[in-house]
Amino acid sequence: MPVRDIERARDWYCKMLGISETPKIMGGHLCPLPMQGAGLILDLMPMWGGKEPGGPPTYQTPAFMFTTDDIEGSYQFMKDNEVELVTEIENEHWFAFRDPDGNLLMVCK
């Protein structure tokens, strides 16, 4: 996931995903998050635009979807944590939100 501030992104994703340990930042620009199953790596993307004044480009379509059994609870959690919500819960099934770097993501039931 392209990010502009690796420490801020690490802390935000850990809070949103319920990761209690603080992962190490490798090489000054990579932060693999400790997760079961599929993983997520935050990256300043120095080779791909991260050195530019605006940082790496953000995803303007949902980069990936997190699954949940409790769409209402997940939506309320994001709202309580002042996450930028892009949609309401749509069709009782999904909603979209942005991470601190503006990347568009989804939660789906």
MOPAC internal coordinates of N, CA, C and O (Angstrom, degrees):
PM7 1SCF
backbone

  N    0.0000 0     0.00 0     0.00 0    0    0    0
  C    1.4459 1     0.00 0     0.00 0    1    0    0
  C    1.5175 1   107.30 1     0.00 0    2    1    0
  O    1.2310 1   119.62 1   -57.71 1    3    2    1
  N    1.3003 1   118.33 1   122.29 1    3    2    1
  C    1.4667 1   120.21 1   178.25 1    5    3    2
  C    1.5269 1   110.90 1   -70.67 1    6    5    3
  O    1.2310 1   121.08 1   -48.84 1    7    6    5
  N    1.3288 1   115.54 1   131.16 1    7    6    5
  C    1.4681 1   121.37 1   178.95 1    9    7    6
  C    1.5218 1   109.47 1  -134.85 1   10    9    7
  O    1.2310 1   120.57 1   -19.74 1   11   10    9
  N    1.3195 1   116.51 1   160.26 1   11   10    9
  C    1.4676 1   121.12 1  -179.38 1   13   11   10
  C    1.5223 1   112.50 1  -103.58 1   14   13   11
  O    1.2310 1   120.14 1   154.37 1   15   14   13
  N    1.3222 1   117.34 1   -25.63 1   15   14   13
  C    1.4658 1   122.65 1  -179.77 1   17   15   14
  C    1.5210 1   106.03 1  -132.14 1   18   17   15
  O    1.2310 1   120.45 1   -79.57 1   19   18   17
  N    1.3154 1   116.74 1   100.43 1   19   18   17
  C    1.4593 1   122.12 1  -171.15 1   21   19   18
  C    1.5285 1   112.90 1   -62.25 1   22   21   19
  O    1.2310 1   120.00 1   139.91 1   23   22   21
  N    1.3266 1   117.61 1   -40.09 1   23   22   21
  C    1.4614 1   119.86 1  -179.63 1   25   23   22
  C    1.5354 1   110.84 1   -67.69 1   26   25   23
  O    1.2310 1   120.49 1   134.67 1   27   26   25
  N    1.3200 1   116.68 1   -45.33 1   27   26   25
  C    1.4684 1   120.61 1   179.47 1   29   27   26
  C    1.5296 1   110.34 1   -62.67 1   30   29   27
  O    1.2310 1   120.44 1   135.29 1   31   30   29
  N    1.3257 1   116.77 1   -44.71 1   31   30   29
  C    1.4651 1   120.85 1   179.89 1   33   31   30
  C    1.5304 1   110.38 1   -63.34 1   34   33   31
  O    1.2310 1   120.30 1   135.96 1   35   34   33
  N    1.3254 1   117.04 1   -44.04 1   35   34   33
  C    1.4682 1   120.40 1   179.00 1   37   35   34
  C    1.5255 1   110.52 1   -57.61 1   38   37   35
  O    1.2310 1   120.71 1   130.88 1   39   38   37
  N    1.3241 1   116.24 1   -49.12 1   39   38   37
  C    1.4613 1   120.53 1  -177.75 1   41   39   38
  C    1.5308 1   111.41 1   -63.74 1   42   41   39
  O    1.2310 1   120.19 1   138.40 1   43   42   41
  N    1.3343 1   117.25 1   -41.60 1   43   42   41
  C    1.4613 1   121.39 1  -179.92 1   45   43   42
  C    1.5262 1   111.10 1   -65.06 1   46   45   43
  O    1.2310 1   120.13 1   130.11 1   47   46   45
  N    1.3449 1   117.36 1   -49.89 1   47   46   45
  C    1.4628 1   120.31 1  -179.11 1   49   47   46
  C    1.5255 1   111.03 1   -63.29 1   50   49   47
  O    1.2310 1   119.96 1   140.85 1   51   50   49
  N    1.3246 1   117.69 1   -39.15 1   51   50   49
  C    1.4661 1   119.94 1   178.04 1   53   51   50
  C    1.5256 1   110.25 1   -61.79 1   54   53   51
  O    1.2310 1   120.04 1   137.75 1   55   54   53
  N    1.3131 1   117.53 1   -42.25 1   55   54   53
  C    1.4644 1   120.76 1   178.86 1   57   55   54
  C    1.5288 1   110.64 1   -65.25 1   58   57   55
  O    1.2310 1   120.03 1   133.00 1   59   58   57
  N    1.3220 1   117.54 1   -47.00 1   59   58   57
  C    1.4623 1   121.04 1  -177.68 1   61   59   58
  C    1.5217 1   112.34 1   -66.17 1   62   61   59
  O    1.2310 1   120.29 1   147.18 1   63   62   61
  N    1.3394 1   117.06 1   -32.82 1   63   62   61
  C    1.4623 1   121.03 1  -176.87 1   65   63   62
  C    1.5224 1   113.10 1   -96.91 1   66   65   63
  O    1.2310 1   120.14 1  -179.88 1   67   66   65
  N    1.3332 1   117.34 1     0.12 1   67   66   65
  C    1.4552 1   120.45 1   178.26 1   69   67   66
  C    1.5221 1   113.74 1    70.83 1   70   69   67
  O    1.2310 1   120.57 1  -148.79 1   71   70   69
  N    1.3321 1   116.51 1    31.21 1   71   70   69
  C    1.4725 1   121.43 1   178.59 1   73   71   70
  C    1.5219 1   107.72 1   -89.29 1   74   73   71
  O    1.2310 1   120.54 1   -62.16 1   75   74   73
  N    1.3359 1   116.58 1   117.84 1   75   74   73
  C    1.4619 1   119.78 1  -173.52 1   77   75   74
  C    1.5280 1   113.51 1   -86.45 1   78   77   75
  O    1.2310 1   120.26 1   150.50 1   79   78   77
  N    1.3191 1   117.10 1   -29.50 1   79   78   77
  C    1.4662 1   118.25 1   179.54 1   81   79   78
  C    1.5238 1   109.73 1   -82.91 1   82   81   79
  O    1.2310 1   120.44 1   -29.34 1   83   82   81
  N    1.3281 1   116.77 1   150.66 1   83   82   81
  C    1.4617 1   121.01 1   178.76 1   85   83   82
  C    1.5272 1   108.49 1   -93.43 1   86   85   83
  O    1.2310 1   119.78 1   -71.25 1   87   86   85
  N    1.3322 1   118.03 1   108.75 1   87   86   85
  C    1.4676 1   120.23 1  -178.95 1   89   87   86
  C    1.5274 1   111.37 1   -68.54 1   90   89   87
  O    1.2310 1   121.61 1   -29.06 1   91   90   89
  N    1.3213 1   114.53 1   150.94 1   91   90   89
  C    1.4642 1   120.89 1   178.12 1   93   91   90
  C    1.5183 1   110.79 1   -78.30 1   94   93   91
  O    1.2310 1   121.45 1   -30.41 1   95   94   93
  N    1.3229 1   114.83 1   149.59 1   95   94   93
  C    1.4629 1   121.51 1   174.33 1   97   95   94
  C    1.5207 1   106.51 1   -95.29 1   98   97   95
  O    1.2310 1   120.79 1   -53.25 1   99   98   97
  N    1.3070 1   116.10 1   126.75 1   99   98   97
  C    1.4629 1   121.65 1  -175.83 1  101   99   98
  C    1.5230 1   109.98 1  -103.19 1  102  101   99
  O    1.2310 1   120.91 1   -44.36 1  103  102  101
  N    1.3211 1   115.86 1   135.64 1  103  102  101
  C    1.4610 1   121.13 1   175.29 1  105  103  102
  C    1.5243 1   113.54 1    61.74 1  106  105  103
  O    1.2310 1   120.38 1  -164.36 1  107  106  105
  N    1.3224 1   116.89 1    15.64 1  107  106  105
  C    1.4513 1   120.54 1   179.30 1  109  107  106
  C    1.5200 1   115.18 1    78.19 1  110  109  107
  O    1.2310 1   120.14 1   177.30 1  111  110  109
  N    1.3709 1   117.34 1    -2.70 1  111  110  109
  C    1.4684 1   117.50 1  -176.65 1  113  111  110
  C    1.5229 1   115.54 1  -144.51 1  114  113  111
  O    1.2310 1   118.98 1   174.26 1  115  114  113
  N    1.3191 1   119.56 1    -5.74 1  115  114  113
  C    1.4706 1   122.09 1  -178.05 1  117  115  114
  C    1.5211 1   110.41 1  -117.20 1  118  117  115
  O    1.2310 1   120.26 1   -40.58 1  119  118  117
  N    1.3208 1   117.10 1   139.42 1  119  118  117
  C    1.4535 1   120.93 1   176.60 1  121  119  118
  C    1.5273 1   109.23 1  -141.35 1  122  121  119
  O    1.2310 1   120.02 1   -85.22 1  123  122  121
  N    1.3492 1   117.56 1    94.78 1  123  122  121
  C    1.4672 1   119.90 1   174.89 1  125  123  122
  C    1.5267 1   109.05 1   -73.43 1  126  125  123
  O    1.2310 1   120.62 1   -50.48 1  127  126  125
  N    1.3222 1   116.42 1   129.52 1  127  126  125
  C    1.4588 1   120.54 1   179.14 1  129  127  126
  C    1.5276 1   109.35 1   -89.14 1  130  129  127
  O    1.2310 1   120.30 1   -45.80 1  131  130  129
  N    1.3328 1   117.04 1   134.20 1  131  130  129
  C    1.4705 1   119.64 1  -179.78 1  133  131  130
  C    1.5268 1   110.55 1   -74.20 1  134  133  131
  O    1.2310 1   120.95 1   -69.62 1  135  134  133
  N    1.3264 1   115.79 1   110.38 1  135  134  133
  C    1.4608 1   121.26 1  -177.45 1  137  135  134
  C    1.5184 1   109.06 1  -139.03 1  138  137  135
  O    1.2310 1   120.53 1   -25.58 1  139  138  137
  N    1.3285 1   116.58 1   154.42 1  139  138  137
  C    1.4531 1   120.41 1   172.64 1  141  139  138
  C    1.5231 1   107.84 1   -86.22 1  142  141  139
  O    1.2310 1   120.37 1   -32.08 1  143  142  141
  N    1.3166 1   116.90 1   147.92 1  143  142  141
  C    1.4598 1   120.32 1  -179.67 1  145  143  142
  C    1.5160 1   110.66 1    74.74 1  146  145  143
  O    1.2310 1   120.85 1    42.68 1  147  146  145
  N    1.3246 1   115.98 1  -137.32 1  147  146  145
  C    1.4706 1   120.55 1   179.34 1  149  147  146
  C    1.5196 1   109.76 1   -62.78 1  150  149  147
  O    1.2310 1   120.41 1   -33.48 1  151  150  149
  N    1.3188 1   116.82 1   146.52 1  151  150  149
  C    1.4518 1   120.84 1  -177.88 1  153  151  150
  C    1.5208 1   112.75 1  -109.63 1  154  153  151
  O    1.2310 1   121.44 1    -5.57 1  155  154  153
  N    1.3192 1   114.85 1   174.43 1  155  154  153
  C    1.4526 1   122.12 1   178.94 1  157  155  154
  C    1.5176 1   107.89 1  -138.67 1  158  157  155
  O    1.2310 1   120.64 1   -50.33 1  159  158  157
  N    1.3312 1   116.38 1   129.67 1  159  158  157
  C    1.4615 1   121.63 1   178.11 1  161  159  158
  C    1.5196 1   107.84 1  -119.24 1  162  161  159
  O    1.2310 1   120.90 1   -53.64 1  163  162  161
  N    1.3210 1   115.88 1   126.36 1  163  162  161
  C    1.4576 1   121.79 1   174.26 1  165  163  162
  C    1.5194 1   107.20 1   -89.82 1  166  165  163
  O    1.2310 1   119.81 1   -39.18 1  167  166  165
  N    1.3373 1   117.97 1   140.82 1  167  166  165
  C    1.4592 1   120.71 1  -174.51 1  169  167  166
  C    1.5289 1   110.12 1  -147.85 1  170  169  167
  O    1.2310 1   120.95 1   -48.14 1  171  170  169
  N    1.3179 1   115.78 1   131.86 1  171  170  169
  C    1.4622 1   120.73 1   174.69 1  173  171  170
  C    1.5253 1   111.80 1   -69.58 1  174  173  171
  O    1.2310 1   120.03 1   167.04 1  175  174  173
  N    1.3163 1   117.55 1   -12.96 1  175  174  173
  C    1.4641 1   124.25 1   175.27 1  177  175  174
  C    1.5290 1   113.29 1    56.39 1  178  177  175
  O    1.2310 1   119.35 1  -128.38 1  179  178  177
  N    1.3291 1   118.84 1    51.62 1  179  178  177
  C    1.4716 1   119.43 1  -176.40 1  181  179  178
  C    1.5273 1   114.05 1   -58.75 1  182  181  179
  O    1.2310 1   119.80 1   150.16 1  183  182  181
  N    1.3388 1   117.98 1   -29.84 1  183  182  181
  C    1.4642 1   120.36 1   179.44 1  185  183  182
  C    1.5173 1   113.20 1   -80.05 1  186  185  183
  O    1.2310 1   120.14 1   161.75 1  187  186  185
  N    1.3421 1   117.34 1   -18.25 1  187  186  185
  C    1.4545 1   121.19 1  -169.58 1  189  187  186
  C    1.5242 1   112.65 1  -120.45 1  190  189  187
  O    1.2310 1   120.03 1  -141.78 1  191  190  189
  N    1.2951 1   117.55 1    38.22 1  191  190  189
  C    1.4524 1   120.71 1   175.59 1  193  191  190
  C    1.5170 1   114.01 1   109.06 1  194  193  191
  O    1.2310 1   120.03 1   171.63 1  195  194  193
  N    1.3217 1   117.54 1    -8.37 1  195  194  193
  C    1.4535 1   120.95 1  -178.73 1  197  195  194
  C    1.5150 1   114.16 1   -67.25 1  198  197  195
  O    1.2310 1   120.23 1   162.61 1  199  198  197
  N    1.3289 1   117.16 1   -17.39 1  199  198  197
  C    1.4622 1   120.51 1   178.36 1  201  199  198
  C    1.5292 1   111.67 1   -87.33 1  202  201  199
  O    1.2310 1   120.43 1   170.30 1  203  202  201
  N    1.3294 1   116.79 1    -9.70 1  203  202  201
  C    1.4593 1   121.32 1  -179.45 1  205  203  202
  C    1.5279 1   109.49 1   -74.60 1  206  205  203
  O    1.2310 1   119.97 1   -22.95 1  207  206  205
  N    1.3347 1   117.67 1   157.05 1  207  206  205
  C    1.4681 1   120.13 1  -178.94 1  209  207  206
  C    1.5383 1   113.89 1   -54.57 1  210  209  207
  O    1.2310 1   119.29 1   142.90 1  211  210  209
  N    1.3207 1   118.95 1   -37.10 1  211  210  209
  C    1.4611 1   121.73 1   179.83 1  213  211  210
  C    1.5080 1   114.06 1   -85.04 1  214  213  211
  O    1.2310 1   120.12 1   174.19 1  215  214  213
  N    1.3299 1   117.37 1    -5.81 1  215  214  213
  C    1.4585 1   121.45 1  -178.15 1  217  215  214
  C    1.5187 1   111.43 1    80.52 1  218  217  215
  O    1.2310 1   120.63 1     8.90 1  219  218  217
  N    1.3398 1   116.40 1  -171.10 1  219  218  217
  C    1.4613 1   119.84 1  -178.32 1  221  219  218
  C    1.5253 1   110.98 1   -70.01 1  222  221  219
  O    1.2310 1   120.41 1   -27.52 1  223  222  221
  N    1.3343 1   116.82 1   152.48 1  223  222  221
  C    1.4587 1   119.96 1   178.63 1  225  223  222
  C    1.5275 1   111.20 1   -62.05 1  226  225  223
  O    1.2310 1   120.22 1   -30.11 1  227  226  225
  N    1.3286 1   117.19 1   149.89 1  227  226  225
  C    1.4581 1   121.33 1   178.08 1  229  227  226
  C    1.5183 1   109.81 1   -98.75 1  230  229  227
  O    1.2310 1   121.18 1   -20.98 1  231  230  229
  N    1.3363 1   115.34 1   159.02 1  231  230  229
  C    1.4595 1   121.50 1   175.88 1  233  231  230
  C    1.5210 1   108.85 1   -79.22 1  234  233  231
  O    1.2310 1   120.72 1   -54.01 1  235  234  233
  N    1.3250 1   116.23 1   125.99 1  235  234  233
  C    1.4569 1   121.50 1  -179.95 1  237  235  234
  C    1.5215 1   112.51 1  -101.18 1  238  237  235
  O    1.2310 1   120.60 1   171.55 1  239  238  237
  N    1.3172 1   116.46 1    -8.45 1  239  238  237
  C    1.4652 1   121.95 1   168.48 1  241  239  238
  C    1.5225 1   105.16 1  -117.02 1  242  241  239
  O    1.2310 1   118.89 1   -23.85 1  243  242  241
  N    1.3264 1   119.71 1   156.15 1  243  242  241
  C    1.4621 1   119.35 1  -175.51 1  245  243  242
  C    1.5307 1   112.25 1   -55.08 1  246  245  243
  O    1.2310 1   121.42 1   -59.89 1  247  246  245
  N    1.3334 1   114.88 1   120.11 1  247  246  245
  C    1.4632 1   120.87 1  -178.23 1  249  247  246
  C    1.5222 1   110.67 1   -69.07 1  250  249  247
  O    1.2310 1   120.43 1   141.44 1  251  250  249
  N    1.3155 1   116.78 1   -38.56 1  251  250  249
  C    1.4552 1   122.00 1   175.22 1  253  251  250
  C    1.5124 1   108.92 1  -162.77 1  254  253  251
  O    1.2310 1   121.61 1    -9.97 1  255  254  253
  N    1.3365 1   114.52 1   170.03 1  255  254  253
  C    1.4507 1   121.06 1  -177.15 1  257  255  254
  C    1.5237 1   109.60 1  -120.25 1  258  257  255
  O    1.2310 1   120.96 1   -45.91 1  259  258  257
  N    1.3203 1   115.76 1   134.09 1  259  258  257
  C    1.4547 1   121.85 1   171.52 1  261  259  258
  C    1.5211 1   106.90 1   -92.77 1  262  261  259
  O    1.2310 1   119.71 1   -39.47 1  263  262  261
  N    1.3304 1   118.15 1   140.53 1  263  262  261
  C    1.4581 1   120.34 1   178.56 1  265  263  262
  C    1.5236 1   109.89 1   -98.22 1  266  265  263
  O    1.2310 1   121.53 1   -27.92 1  267  266  265
  N    1.3215 1   114.67 1   152.08 1  267  266  265
  C    1.4581 1   121.53 1   178.55 1  269  267  266
  C    1.5237 1   109.48 1  -149.08 1  270  269  267
  O    1.2310 1   120.79 1   -27.18 1  271  270  269
  N    1.3170 1   116.09 1   152.82 1  271  270  269
  C    1.4653 1   121.13 1   171.69 1  273  271  270
  C    1.5222 1   110.34 1   -93.04 1  274  273  271
  O    1.2310 1   120.15 1   167.62 1  275  274  273
  N    1.3276 1   117.32 1   -12.38 1  275  274  273
  C    1.4666 1   122.69 1  -175.79 1  277  275  274
  C    1.5250 1   109.60 1  -127.81 1  278  277  275
  O    1.2310 1   120.68 1   -97.45 1  279  278  277
  N    1.3278 1   116.31 1    82.55 1  279  278  277
  C    1.4661 1   121.00 1  -176.06 1  281  279  278
  C    1.5248 1   111.26 1   -64.24 1  282  281  279
  O    1.2310 1   119.86 1   140.70 1  283  282  281
  N    1.3287 1   117.86 1   -39.30 1  283  282  281
  C    1.4624 1   120.78 1   179.86 1  285  283  282
  C    1.5309 1   110.86 1   -66.31 1  286  285  283
  O    1.2310 1   120.50 1   136.34 1  287  286  285
  N    1.3312 1   116.65 1   -43.66 1  287  286  285
  C    1.4635 1   120.92 1   178.35 1  289  287  286
  C    1.5177 1   112.06 1   -64.18 1  290  289  287
  O    1.2310 1   120.55 1   141.00 1  291  290  289
  N    1.3359 1   116.56 1   -39.00 1  291  290  289
  C    1.4633 1   120.95 1   178.74 1  293  291  290
  C    1.5214 1   110.58 1   -66.05 1  294  293  291
  O    1.2310 1   120.71 1   138.36 1  295  294  293
  N    1.3236 1   116.25 1   -41.64 1  295  294  293
  C    1.4666 1   120.93 1   178.86 1  297  295  294
  C    1.5281 1   109.91 1   -63.28 1  298  297  295
  O    1.2310 1   120.51 1   135.26 1  299  298  297
  N    1.3116 1   116.63 1   -44.74 1  299  298  297
  C    1.4589 1   120.65 1  -179.57 1  301  299  298
  C    1.5281 1   111.08 1   -65.15 1  302  301  299
  O    1.2310 1   120.06 1   141.83 1  303  302  301
  N    1.3362 1   117.49 1   -38.17 1  303  302  301
  C    1.4606 1   121.77 1   176.98 1  305  303  302
  C    1.5254 1   110.31 1   -59.32 1  306  305  303
  O    1.2310 1   120.54 1   133.77 1  307  306  305
  N    1.3245 1   116.57 1   -46.23 1  307  306  305
  C    1.4678 1   120.56 1   178.86 1  309  307  306
  C    1.5262 1   110.48 1   -63.18 1  310  309  307
  O    1.2310 1   120.57 1   136.40 1  311  310  309
  N    1.3181 1   116.52 1   -43.60 1  311  310  309
  C    1.4552 1   121.71 1   179.45 1  313  311  310
  C    1.5342 1   110.30 1   -61.78 1  314  313  311
  O    1.2310 1   120.26 1   134.00 1  315  314  313
  N    1.3300 1   117.10 1   -46.00 1  315  314  313
  C    1.4659 1   122.02 1   179.59 1  317  315  314
  C    1.5227 1   112.23 1   -61.57 1  318  317  315
  O    1.2310 1   120.64 1   150.77 1  319  318  317
  N    1.3366 1   116.38 1   -29.23 1  319  318  317
  C    1.4675 1   121.40 1  -179.15 1  321  319  318
  C    1.5254 1   112.47 1   -96.64 1  322  321  319
  O    1.2310 1   120.89 1  -165.98 1  323  322  321
  N    1.3341 1   115.91 1    14.02 1  323  322  321
  C    1.4632 1   123.14 1   175.30 1  325  323  322
  C    1.5208 1   114.00 1    56.34 1  326  325  323
  O    1.2310 1   121.09 1  -143.94 1  327  326  325
  N    1.3375 1   115.52 1    36.06 1  327  326  325
  C    1.4626 1   121.68 1   174.69 1  329  327  326
  C    1.5257 1   107.56 1   -74.91 1  330  329  327
  O    1.2310 1   120.33 1   -37.42 1  331  330  329
  N    1.3295 1   116.97 1   142.58 1  331  330  329
  C    1.4610 1   120.79 1   177.98 1  333  331  330
  C    1.5232 1   109.64 1   -70.64 1  334  333  331
  O    1.2310 1   120.80 1   -73.82 1  335  334  333
  N    1.3183 1   116.07 1   106.18 1  335  334  333
  C    1.4605 1   121.96 1   178.79 1  337  335  334
  C    1.5178 1   108.65 1   -88.08 1  338  337  335
  O    1.2310 1   120.46 1   -51.97 1  339  338  337
  N    1.3282 1   116.73 1   128.03 1  339  338  337
  C    1.4652 1   122.25 1  -177.14 1  341  339  338
  C    1.5216 1   110.72 1   -92.59 1  342  341  339
  O    1.2310 1   120.50 1   148.09 1  343  342  341
  N    1.3272 1   116.65 1   -31.91 1  343  342  341
  C    1.4675 1   121.41 1   177.71 1  345  343  342
  C    1.5221 1   108.59 1  -132.36 1  346  345  343
  O    1.2310 1   121.62 1   -14.96 1  347  346  345
  N    1.3071 1   114.51 1   165.04 1  347  346  345
  C    1.4645 1   121.85 1   165.81 1  349  347  346
  C    1.5269 1   105.81 1   -78.49 1  350  349  347
  O    1.2310 1   120.17 1     1.82 1  351  350  349
  N    1.3215 1   117.27 1  -178.18 1  351  350  349
  C    1.4683 1   119.59 1   171.88 1  353  351  350
  C    1.5267 1   106.80 1   -69.92 1  354  353  351
  O    1.2310 1   120.72 1   -57.69 1  355  354  353
  N    1.3136 1   116.23 1   122.31 1  355  354  353
  C    1.4632 1   122.51 1  -177.07 1  357  355  354
  C    1.5260 1   110.37 1  -100.74 1  358  357  355
  O    1.2310 1   120.77 1   -47.76 1  359  358  357
  N    1.3215 1   116.14 1   132.24 1  359  358  357
  C    1.4748 1   122.87 1   176.91 1  361  359  358
  C    1.5291 1   112.27 1    52.60 1  362  361  359
  O    1.2310 1   120.48 1  -150.78 1  363  362  361
  N    1.3347 1   116.70 1    29.22 1  363  362  361
  C    1.4675 1   122.83 1  -178.64 1  365  363  362
  C    1.5335 1   111.76 1    56.26 1  366  365  363
  O    1.2310 1   120.40 1  -155.49 1  367  366  365
  N    1.3484 1   116.84 1    24.51 1  367  366  365
  C    1.4644 1   119.86 1  -169.61 1  369  367  366
  C    1.5257 1   114.75 1  -131.68 1  370  369  367
  O    1.2310 1   119.03 1   149.73 1  371  370  369
  N    1.3417 1   119.46 1   -30.27 1  371  370  369
  C    1.4692 1   120.05 1  -173.95 1  373  371  370
  C    1.5237 1   111.25 1  -156.54 1  374  373  371
  O    1.2310 1   121.41 1   -17.97 1  375  374  373
  N    1.3370 1   114.91 1   162.03 1  375  374  373
  C    1.4659 1   121.57 1   169.14 1  377  375  374
  C    1.5181 1   108.77 1  -150.09 1  378  377  375
  O    1.2310 1   120.99 1   -22.45 1  379  378  377
  N    1.3252 1   115.71 1   157.55 1  379  378  377
  C    1.4652 1   122.08 1  -178.76 1  381  379  378
  C    1.5288 1   109.39 1  -114.05 1  382  381  379
  O    1.2310 1   121.33 1   -30.55 1  383  382  381
  N    1.3264 1   115.07 1   149.45 1  383  382  381
  C    1.4634 1   121.81 1   179.91 1  385  383  382
  C    1.5225 1   109.20 1  -150.85 1  386  385  383
  O    1.2310 1   120.66 1   -10.87 1  387  386  385
  N    1.3197 1   116.34 1   169.13 1  387  386  385
  C    1.4613 1   121.47 1   178.62 1  389  387  386
  C    1.5224 1   109.76 1  -116.41 1  390  389  387
  O    1.2310 1   121.29 1   -34.39 1  391  390  389
  N    1.3340 1   115.13 1   145.61 1  391  390  389
  C    1.4598 1   119.76 1   172.39 1  393  391  390
  C    1.5331 1   107.90 1   -82.63 1  394  393  391
  O    1.2310 1   119.29 1    -3.17 1  395  394  393
  N    1.3377 1   118.95 1   176.83 1  395  394  393
  C    1.4663 1   119.93 1  -177.00 1  397  395  394
  C    1.5294 1   114.38 1   -60.78 1  398  397  395
  O    1.2310 1   119.95 1   160.77 1  399  398  397
  N    1.3403 1   117.70 1   -19.23 1  399  398  397
  C    1.4613 1   121.05 1   179.64 1  401  399  398
  C    1.5184 1   112.74 1   -94.72 1  402  401  399
  O    1.2310 1   120.19 1  -177.96 1  403  402  401
  N    1.3275 1   117.24 1     2.04 1  403  402  401
  C    1.4638 1   121.23 1   178.29 1  405  403  402
  C    1.5030 1   114.66 1    91.91 1  406  405  403
  O    1.2310 1   119.27 1  -178.67 1  407  406  405
  N    1.3400 1   118.99 1     1.33 1  407  406  405
  C    1.4514 1   121.11 1   178.10 1  409  407  406
  C    1.5264 1   109.35 1   -67.40 1  410  409  407
  O    1.2310 1   120.78 1   -45.48 1  411  410  409
  N    1.3232 1   116.10 1   134.52 1  411  410  409
  C    1.4598 1   121.95 1   179.74 1  413  411  410
  C    1.5247 1   109.74 1   -86.32 1  414  413  411
  O    1.2310 1   120.97 1   -49.50 1  415  414  413
  N    1.3237 1   115.75 1   130.50 1  415  414  413
  C    1.4739 1   123.05 1  -179.32 1  417  415  414
  C    1.5242 1   108.64 1  -134.96 1  418  417  415
  O    1.2310 1   120.59 1   -11.30 1  419  418  417
  N    1.3426 1   116.49 1   168.70 1  419  418  417
  C    1.4600 1   120.82 1   179.55 1  421  419  418
  C    1.5168 1   110.46 1  -134.67 1  422  421  419
  O    1.2310 1   121.38 1   -23.64 1  423  422  421
  N    1.3245 1   114.97 1   156.36 1  423  422  421
  C    1.4567 1   122.81 1   166.95 1  425  423  422
  C    1.5247 1   105.12 1  -120.71 1  426  425  423
  O    1.2310 1   120.47 1   -48.44 1  427  426  425
  N    1.3439 1   116.70 1   131.56 1  427  426  425
  C    1.4616 1   122.07 1  -177.36 1  429  427  426
  C    1.5179 1   110.54 1  -128.46 1  430  429  427
  O    1.2310 1   121.48 1   -34.19 1  431  430  429
  N    1.3105 1   114.77 1   145.81 1  431  430  429
  C    1.4727 1   121.39 1   177.22 1  433  431  430
  C    1.5093 1   108.16 1   -92.72 1  434  433  431
  O    1.2310 1   120.10 1   180.00 1  435  434  433

